[in-house]
Amino acid sequence: KASYPSSMSHLEALLYDEKPGWERTEIFAQNLALRLRQLLDDESQKVYDRRLGAGRHIRGGDVAVLCPTHADEKKYADALRALGIRCRL
């Protein structure tokens, strides 16, 4: 709906060839946290802010991470926090 051209696609998926086992979830969480840190550090990544009526640099609150279980949520939150990315469950 925004008339502001975004430099980002609206969805990004990290896909793996194998189904994550319980012990591998932390590895996947760390990979996602690293990718998110890259996006947050990239000054060219802009989103449209409806309140401002203009584009602005992406921030953590613009991103949602969906997990199938509460245990997985904690692993992802821990990985994000380890890289200094604030998050809430």
C-alpha positions in Angstrom: 0.0 0.0 0.0 2.9 2.3 0.5 3.9 4.6 -2.3 7.5 4.7 -1.0 9.7 2.2 -2.9 11.2 -0.3 -0.5 14.7 -1.8 -1.0 13.5 -5.0 0.7 11.3 -7.9 -0.4 8.3 -8.3 1.9 9.3 -11.9 2.8 12.5 -13.8 3.2 12.7 -17.5 4.0 15.8 -19.4 5.1 15.3 -22.9 3.8 17.3 -26.0 4.7 17.6 -29.3 3.0 16.9 -31.3 6.1 14.3 -31.1 8.8 15.7 -29.7 12.0 16.0 -32.1 14.9 15.7 -30.9 18.5 19.5 -30.5 18.8 19.8 -28.6 15.5 17.3 -25.9 16.3 20.0 -23.8 18.0 22.1 -23.8 14.9 19.1 -22.7 12.8 18.4 -20.0 15.3 22.0 -18.7 15.1 21.8 -18.6 11.3 18.6 -16.6 11.4 20.1 -14.2 14.0 23.2 -13.7 11.8 21.0 -12.9 8.8 18.9 -10.5 10.8 22.0 -8.8 12.1 23.2 -8.3 8.5 19.9 -6.8 7.5 19.8 -4.4 10.5 23.4 -3.3 9.9 22.8 -2.7 6.1 22.0 1.0 5.7 20.4 0.4 2.4 17.6 -1.6 4.0 14.6 0.8 4.3 11.0 0.3 5.2 8.0 2.6 4.9 6.8 4.0 8.2 3.1 5.0 8.1 3.4 7.2 11.1 6.3 9.2 9.6 4.9 9.0 6.1 8.4 8.2 4.8 11.0 5.6 4.5 13.4 4.8 7.4 16.1 2.3 8.3 14.8 -1.2 9.3 14.8 -2.0 13.0 14.1 -5.2 14.9 10.5 -4.4 15.6 9.8 -4.6 11.8 10.6 -8.3 11.8 8.6 -11.3 13.0 10.0 -14.8 13.7 7.4 -17.5 13.8 8.2 -20.7 15.7 6.2 -23.9 16.1 6.9 -24.3 19.9 7.6 -22.1 22.9 10.9 -24.0 23.4 12.0 -23.0 19.9 11.0 -19.4 20.6 13.3 -19.3 23.5 16.2 -20.6 21.4 15.6 -18.0 18.7 15.3 -15.2 21.3 18.6 -16.3 23.0 20.4 -16.3 19.6 19.0 -12.9 18.8 20.0 -11.5 22.2 23.5 -12.9 21.9 24.0 -10.7 18.9 22.6 -7.6 20.7 19.2 -7.7 19.0 16.4 -6.9 21.4 13.4 -9.1 21.1 10.3 -10.2 23.0 8.3 -13.4 23.0 
